[in-house]
């Protein structure tokens, strides 16, 4: 008796990665690649068109990124089974991806056997969360969350702006900027601006492009 075929859509903005994923999965007799996308918008359209059992999304893509695409897909199709494929495994990246309802995570350095097993497991209704990723999720859940405004302040601190400049740019007093920083330090468990920036980059709260 032949296995039920698993229909899959793949999305990654790197052509070589996309080619490699397609090649590996196409070698499996029970896996069918319905389509490939190079950005989040294309991924959403392909999901609408094919309604695959599994969609693999690169976490970071230009334009509509993987997290935004996942939110759109899950908004229309709550039953969608999503695996995030990423080179990044910071706490914030993983946590935001988890909030979309994704049921699988794979690092791009994962071996062929892991990729195939993840697709089959998720298609059958299971989850695929490697220990390394699960650890990141636990770390993130134990940390206080910065507000959007606090993230804005921290990004400007990372760019070297003074409290006075931050206050002027964001429309509050210099004492307000200092208050935001004190709250940021407390949430991140740090004592100064340099430590705050370092911790935020390490956790993936802000990125220095």
VEXDREN-2710 file (C-alpha; in Angstrom, 1 decimal):
% VEXDREN-2710
k/r/px/py/pz
1/UNK/0.0/0.0/0.0
2/UNK/1.6/3.3/-1.1
3/UNK/2.0/6.2/1.3
4/UNK/-0.3/9.2/1.1
5/UNK/1.5/11.9/-0.7
6/UNK/2.5/15.1/1.2
7/UNK/2.1/18.3/-0.8
8/UNK/4.6/21.0/0.1
9/UNK/5.3/24.7/-0.7
10/UNK/8.8/26.1/-0.2
11/UNK/9.7/29.8/0.3
12/UNK/13.3/31.1/0.6
13/UNK/14.9/34.2/-0.9
14/UNK/18.1/32.4/-1.7
15/UNK/17.9/30.6/-5.0
16/UNK/20.6/28.1/-4.1
17/UNK/18.9/27.2/-0.8
18/UNK/15.5/26.9/-2.6
19/UNK/17.1/24.6/-5.2
20/UNK/18.7/22.4/-2.5
21/UNK/15.4/22.1/-0.6
22/UNK/13.5/21.2/-3.8
23/UNK/16.1/18.6/-4.8
24/UNK/16.2/16.9/-1.4
25/UNK/12.5/16.7/-0.9
26/UNK/11.8/15.7/-4.5
27/UNK/13.8/12.6/-4.0
28/UNK/11.2/11.3/-1.5
29/UNK/8.5/9.4/-3.3
30/UNK/5.8/10.5/-0.8
31/UNK/6.6/14.3/-1.0
32/UNK/5.3/16.5/-3.8
33/UNK/6.6/20.1/-4.3
34/UNK/3.6/22.1/-5.4
35/UNK/5.5/25.4/-5.8
36/UNK/8.4/27.5/-4.7
37/UNK/8.5/31.2/-3.7
38/UNK/11.3/33.7/-3.2
39/UNK/9.4/36.1/-0.9
40/UNK/6.6/36.2/1.5
41/UNK/4.0/37.5/-0.9
42/UNK/4.6/34.7/-3.3
43/UNK/4.4/32.2/-0.5
44/UNK/1.0/33.4/0.6
45/UNK/-0.3/33.3/-3.0
46/UNK/1.0/29.7/-3.5
47/UNK/-0.6/28.6/-0.3
48/UNK/-3.9/30.0/-1.4
49/UNK/-3.6/28.3/-4.7
50/UNK/-2.4/24.8/-3.6
51/UNK/-3.5/24.5/0.1
52/UNK/-0.5/22.2/0.8
53/UNK/-0.2/20.0/3.9
54/UNK/3.0/21.8/4.8
55/UNK/4.7/25.1/4.0
56/UNK/8.3/25.7/4.7
57/UNK/9.0/29.4/5.2
58/UNK/12.4/31.2/5.5
59/UNK/12.2/33.3/8.6
60/UNK/13.8/36.4/7.0
61/UNK/12.9/37.4/3.4
62/UNK/12.8/40.8/1.8
63/UNK/9.5/42.6/1.8
64/UNK/7.0/40.4/3.5
65/UNK/9.1/38.3/5.8
66/UNK/8.4/34.7/7.0
67/UNK/6.7/35.8/10.2
68/UNK/4.4/38.2/8.4
69/UNK/3.6/35.6/5.7
70/UNK/2.8/33.1/8.3
71/UNK/0.4/35.5/10.0
72/UNK/-1.4/36.1/6.7
73/UNK/-1.6/32.4/5.9
74/UNK/-2.8/31.4/9.4
75/UNK/-5.3/34.3/9.3
76/UNK/-7.0/32.8/6.3
77/UNK/-6.2/29.1/6.9
78/UNK/-6.0/28.4/10.7
79/UNK/-5.2/24.8/9.9
80/UNK/-2.0/25.6/8.0
81/UNK/1.0/23.6/9.1
82/UNK/4.0/25.8/9.0
83/UNK/7.7/25.0/9.4
84/UNK/10.2/27.9/9.7
85/UNK/13.5/27.4/8.1
86/UNK/16.2/29.8/9.4
87/UNK/19.9/30.5/9.8
88/UNK/18.9/32.6/12.9
89/UNK/18.0/31.2/16.2
90/UNK/17.8/34.2/18.6
91/UNK/15.2/34.1/21.3
92/UNK/13.1/36.9/19.7
93/UNK/13.2/35.4/16.2
94/UNK/12.0/32.0/17.5
95/UNK/9.4/33.5/19.9
96/UNK/7.8/35.7/17.2
97/UNK/7.7/32.7/14.8
98/UNK/6.1/30.6/17.5
99/UNK/3.4/33.2/18.1
100/UNK/2.2/32.7/14.5
101/UNK/1.1/29.2/15.3
102/UNK/4.0/27.5/13.5
103/UNK/4.5/23.8/14.5
104/UNK/8.0/23.3/13.2
105/UNK/11.5/24.9/13.2
106/UNK/14.6/23.9/11.3
107/UNK/17.9/25.5/11.2
108/UNK/19.4/25.7/7.7
109/UNK/22.4/23.7/8.9
110/UNK/20.0/20.7/9.6
111/UNK/20.8/17.5/7.8
112/UNK/18.8/16.0/5.0
113/UNK/17.2/13.3/7.3
114/UNK/16.0/16.0/9.7
115/UNK/14.4/18.0/6.9
116/UNK/12.5/15.0/5.6
117/UNK/11.5/13.8/9.0
118/UNK/10.3/17.3/10.0
119/UNK/8.0/17.5/6.9
120/UNK/6.6/14.1/7.5
121/UNK/6.0/14.7/11.2
122/UNK/4.3/18.0/10.7
123/UNK/2.2/16.6/7.8
124/UNK/1.0/13.9/10.2
125/UNK/-0.1/16.5/12.8
126/UNK/2.9/16.5/15.0
127/UNK/5.5/19.2/15.9
128/UNK/9.1/19.4/15.1
129/UNK/11.0/21.6/17.5
130/UNK/14.7/20.7/18.0
131/UNK/16.1/20.9/21.5
132/UNK/18.2/23.9/20.6
133/UNK/15.1/25.8/19.4
134/UNK/13.1/24.7/22.4
135/UNK/15.8/26.1/24.6
136/UNK/15.6/29.4/22.9
137/UNK/11.8/29.5/23.4
138/UNK/12.2/28.7/27.1
139/UNK/14.7/31.5/27.5
140/UNK/12.5/34.0/25.7
141/UNK/9.4/33.1/27.7
142/UNK/11.3/33.8/30.9
143/UNK/12.2/37.3/29.9
144/UNK/10.1/40.4/30.3
145/UNK/9.0/41.8/26.9
146/UNK/10.0/45.3/25.8
147/UNK/7.2/47.6/24.6
148/UNK/7.3/48.8/21.0
149/UNK/8.4/52.3/22.3
150/UNK/11.2/50.8/24.4
151/UNK/12.4/48.9/21.3
152/UNK/12.4/52.2/19.4
153/UNK/14.5/53.8/22.2
154/UNK/16.9/50.9/22.3
155/UNK/17.4/51.0/18.5
156/UNK/18.3/54.7/18.8
157/UNK/20.7/54.0/21.6
158/UNK/22.3/51.4/19.4
159/UNK/22.8/54.1/16.8
160/UNK/24.7/56.2/19.3
161/UNK/22.0/58.9/20.0
162/UNK/22.0/60.7/23.3
163/UNK/19.0/60.8/25.7
164/UNK/18.4/64.4/24.5
165/UNK/18.4/63.4/20.8
166/UNK/16.2/60.4/21.5
167/UNK/13.7/62.5/23.4
168/UNK/13.6/65.1/20.6
169/UNK/13.2/62.5/17.9
170/UNK/10.4/60.5/19.6
171/UNK/8.6/63.4/21.1
172/UNK/9.0/63.2/24.8
173/UNK/11.2/64.8/27.5
174/UNK/14.8/64.0/28.3
175/UNK/13.6/62.7/31.7
176/UNK/11.1/60.5/29.8
177/UNK/14.0/59.0/27.8
178/UNK/15.9/58.3/31.0
179/UNK/12.8/56.6/32.4
180/UNK/12.5/54.4/29.4
181/UNK/16.1/53.4/29.7
182/UNK/15.8/52.5/33.3
183/UNK/12.9/50.2/32.5
184/UNK/14.8/48.7/29.6
185/UNK/17.8/48.0/31.9
186/UNK/15.5/46.3/34.4
187/UNK/13.8/44.1/31.8
188/UNK/17.1/43.1/30.2
189/UNK/18.9/42.6/33.5
190/UNK/21.7/45.0/32.6
191/UNK/23.3/48.1/34.1
192/UNK/24.2/50.4/31.3
193/UNK/23.6/51.4/27.6
194/UNK/26.3/49.2/26.2
195/UNK/25.1/46.1/28.0
196/UNK/21.6/46.8/26.9
197/UNK/22.5/47.0/23.3
198/UNK/24.7/43.9/23.5
199/UNK/21.9/41.9/25.2
200/UNK/19.3/43.1/22.7
201/UNK/21.4/42.1/19.7
202/UNK/22.2/38.7/21.3
203/UNK/18.5/38.0/21.9
204/UNK/17.4/39.3/18.5
205/UNK/15.3/42.2/19.8
206/UNK/17.2/44.6/17.6
207/UNK/19.4/44.0/14.6
208/UNK/22.5/45.9/13.4
209/UNK/22.1/45.6/9.6
END
